[in-house]
């Protein structure tokens, strides 16, 4: 098969499109012909070596496609069905082998592209709004990078739960996207903490921050007493060490650094989150904004565009 292989960490140029051995099917696993693979910042961190992996590796942490074969001991999954997954490496390729326990069936009415675009970011948005901080009607919520793939999903799901959403963006075009997703207020990054205070009085109940170093201090300053800062990413770089006394001074604040693997630790959690997402899409309550579809061979260009903030919505690689 053809795949993207990383043999040394570094810039986008280390994403090499090449021939690669087909994955071997073992008991409990499923062989999938990949229809689409999602592009995420975690892929960038792994490519750079910020999240170290054994070399060489095929990147990509989510995807969707058609079942080509099932291994021994696999039940309930048939050849020809459409499935999707997250948190399993190897979706920057034409084929992947995924443990059956990590797969979810993609229902009629949801395309493989949409499923691939939803799995990692969609389930992250779900756990952030349903479990890390359970958004309630009337809550004030700050969503950073509100026009990105994560931001658009977070905004819509927070609105489904009755929140007032304040989003940060960098351009007029991105502001329009955020408002179309339901953001009640959209502000720029410069002086955003002060702007939030003007809009939300004592501050917001929760900040969803995937930006990291560039927004961290302002995010804490935008919280009301006993508010929660959910730092789920670090697109601008890692946050320096924090003195816990800062949380006290800010009003007995909560700070958490969650990750998806701990929120889909059981099969029940995985299917709950995926089912909610697919149902919202099928009913028209959740729109998935796929802004760019790149040929698999152009994975390096996808990474360049993502890192340069030239994109909005979700990026996919198509084998």
N, C-alpha and C positions, 0 to 999 in steps of 0.2 A: 504494500500500500504506500501512498504518499502521505507524508506527515511533516510537521514542523518539529525539528529536533534542536534542543539547546545543549551544546557540548561544553560551553564555557559561559560564565555569567558576564553580563555587561549590558550594552545598549541594545536597541532594537535589531541591530545588525547580527546579533547572535541567534536570531530566529531563522534557522536555515530550513528551507523547503527541500525535502530529499526523499529518496526511497527509504523505507523502514520496514522491518519484518512485521508481518501480520501478528496481532496479539494472539496468544494462546488461550484457548477456552478451557477452564477448569471446572470441577464440580461446584455448583452453587452460583455460577456466573452466566452471563448472557453476552453474546456477540452482537454488536449493533453496527449497522451501516449508518454513519452519522449524516444527518440532514443539515444540521447547523450546530455550531459551537459558540458559546458566549465569550466575549472578551471583557475582562474585569481587571481592576487595579491589583487584585491579588496576583494575577498573572504577571504583571509588571514587577511586583515585589519579588516574586520567585525568579523571574528572569534576571533581575539585578543582583540576586544573592542576598537581598535583605531578609527574605525568608529562605534559609538555606535548604537545598535539596541535593540528593545524590545525582551526580552527572554521569552520563547524559540523561535527559528526560524529555518527554513530550508534554508540553504545557497544556493548559485548558482545564478548568474546574467544573464546567457544566456543559450540557448538550442535550440533544434530542435526536431521535432517528428511528429506524425500522429494525426490528429484531430479525437477525439473520440466522441465529442458531442459539439453542439453550443447552447448558451443561447438565450433567446429572444432578439430581436432587432439586431441580428447579420446578416449582409448581405455580400455576396461575399465570404464566407468561407464555404466549404462543408466537411462533414464527410469523412475521408479517405485521404484527401489532406495532403501534407507535408508543414509544416510552421516552422518558426524560429523567435526568439525574443531576445532582450537584455534589460537590465535595469528593469527586473521584477524578483523578488526574487523567489526561490523555485525550481531550476532545479536540485538540488542534491536529486532526488526522481524518482519514477517510473511514477508519473503523476504530472501535473501542470495545474492550471487555469490561463489564461493570458487574459488581456483585448484585444479584437479584434483589437483595435486601435494600439496596440503595435506589432502586428504580420505582417510578410511579407511572401508571398508565395515563396516557394523554387521551382525554375523552373526545368524542365527536364535537365539532364546533370550535376546537382549539387546534391551530396548525402547529406543526413541528417547530417552525421558526418562533412562534409565540411562546411555546413551551420552553425552548432553549433560552429565550430572552428572560423568562420568568424565574427559572429555578433558583439561581443563586441570589440575585438581587430581590426577587419577589419574596422568597422565603425569609430573607434578611429583613425586609420591610415588615413582613408579617410578625416575626418574633419581636422586633423592636417596638411595635405598636400594640401587641397583644400580650407580651410576656415580660420583656425588659422593663418597660413602663407601659402599663395598661391604660391607653388613652381613653378618656371619658368625655361625654358630651360637655361642651363648654370649656374644655382645657385649651390653653394657649400653647402652641407647639412651634418651635423654631426648626426649620429644615434647611440645612446648608446645601449649596449646590443643587438648588431646587429644580433646575432644568436638566440635570444629568439623569442617567438611567435610574439610579437609586432614588434621587430626589423626586422625580415624577411619580414613582410608585409610592414612596412614603407620603407625599402630599395627598394623593388620592385615597390611600387607605386611612390616613388620619382623618380626612374629611368624612369617610364612610362611618367612622366612629364618633363623629359629631364635634371634632375639634375646630378651633380657629387656627389656621396655618399661616405663619409668617415665613417667607422663603427668602434666601439670599441668592443673588445671581450677579454676573459680571457685565452683562450687556442687555440692551433693549430687546434684542431678538430672544434671548433666554428668558427675560421677564415675561414676554408674551406667552411662551411655552408654559411657564410656571403658573400663570393665571389661567390658562386653558385647562390645566390639570386641577384647578380648584383653589389655588393659593389665595387667601383673602387679602394679604398684604405682601408686596415684594419689594425688597430693599437691596442696596448694594453692600459690598463688604466693608467699605470704608466707614468707620464709626457705627458699625451695625449694632453694637451693644447699646449705645445711646438711643439709636432709632427704635430698637425693641422696647426699651423702657418708655419711650414716648407713646408707643402703641399699646403696650401691655401693662402699664402702671408699675406694679411691683416686680414684673418680670414674667417669664414664661414658666410653665410647669415642667417642660422637658425640652432639651436641645438634642437633636439628632445630628451628629457631627462626623462626617467621613473625610473631612479636609485635614484635620490634625494640627500640626504646629502653627500654621498661619492664623487659625481661628480659635485655638484652645482657650486662651485667656479671655477673649471677648465672649466666648460661649459661656464660661462660668459667670461672667459679669452680667449676662443677660437673664440669668435664672432668678426666680423668686426664692425666698427662704424655703428650704427643704425641697427645692427643685432637683431634678436629675439631669446629669450630663451623660449621654450615651455616646461614647467615642467608639465608633465602629470601623474607622478607617484612618488612613494617614496619607492622603493623596499629596499633600504639600510637604510631607516629611514627618518623622516621628516626633512625639511630644517629649520634651526634656523631663527629667524627674520632677515630681511634684511634692511639695511639702503639704502633708495632710491638714496643717493648720489653715491653709488657704480655703479649704472647704468650710471650716468653722467660721472664718471671717466673712465668708460669702453668705452665711445664713444656714449653717448645718446642711450643706449641700451633699448630694449623692453623686459619686463618680463611678462609672463602670466601663470596662473595655470588653464588650461581648463579642462572640464570634459564632457563626452559624452552627458549627459542628456540635456545640453544647445545647443547641435548641432543636436539633433533630436527632437527639441521641437515641430515641426509641422509634420503632416503626409507627406507632400511633401518632407521635408528634409530626413525623415526616408526612404522613398521609393527611393529617388534619390541615397542615399549612398548605400543602399542594392542592388539596381539594377546595379549600376556600378560594385560593387564587384562580383555579380553573373555573370555578362556579361564577366568580365575579366577572371574569373575562367573557364567559358564555352568555351571561345575562346583560352584558354591556355596562356593568358598573365600574369596571377597571379597564383602562385603555393602556396597551403596551406600545410605547413609542420606539419603534426600531428605526433608527435614523440612517444607519449605514450597514450594508452587507458587502463584505470584502471577500474576494476569492481566497481560499486557504493560502495560496502562494503569497498573498500580500499581507500576511500577519504582521510583518515588521511595520508596514505603513499604518495598519490599525493601531499599533502601539504608539507610533509617533503622533498620530492624530489625538489619541486619548491623552497622552502626557502633555501635549501642547494645548489642551483645552479647546481644540478646534471642533469638538463634537457635542451633540446633545443626545439625550435618550440613550438607547442601547446599541451596541456594536456587535455584529455577528460575523463569524467566518463560515463560508460555504464551501465544502469540499468540491 
